Amino acid sequence: MIEIRDVRIEDAEGIAAILNPIIAARCFTALDTAVTVDEQREFIRTFSPRGIFLVAIDSTTNRIVGFQDVSPFADFTHAFDHVGVIGTYVDLALRRSGIATQLFAATYEAARRKGYEKLFSYVRADNDAALQTYLRQGFRSVGTAERHGKIDGIYIDEILIEKLF
C-alpha cells in the first residue's frame, strides 16, 4: 500500500537514496551530480511555499519509494504565477508499479488548490518511458529543445511537455 504525503525534512535521506541511482544511471534525468543528504535537507527546508513536494511511502516498510515536486516557473514576474514545473522520480526497482500515477493524482489536486493552471516539464528525449508516463497523465509535447543538455560530453535533447488544467 502506498501513502502519499507532503515532504518532511527527515525524508531527505530517502529522497537522496532514490535520486542518486537515477542520476548515476546517466539516462533518466538531466541532473548530473549526486546529491548529499544535507543538500537535500536544505532543498526541502528552502522549498518554495507556493511549491508542492509530495513523497510516496510504502506503508508496509515505511520507505520512500517515489516523490514528485512542483516549483513555480518563475519568480521574477507574476505573469507565470499559474505555471509550475513538475519533476517525478520513482525508485528504479519499482518503476511501472503505479507509484507515479498515485503521485500525479495527489499533485494535480494540490496544484489546483494552489492556483496552478498549467504544469510544465522537460523530459530527456531518450527517456521514452518517462515521456509515455507523462503523456498518459494528460501532458502533451510542445516541442524539442535540441542539444539542451550535455552530460559526460554528450548532448541530449529534451522534450518540452505541458498539461493545462
Buried (B, 14 or more C-beta within 10 A) or exposed (E): EBEBEEBEEEBBEBBBBBBBBBBEEEEBBBBEEEBEBEEBBBBBEEBEEBBBBBBBBBEEEEEBBBBBBBBBBEEEEEEBBBBBBBBBBBBEEBBEBEBBEBBBEBBBEBBEEBEBEBBBBBBBBEBEEBBEBBBEBEBEEEEEEEEBBEBEEEEBBBBBBBBEE
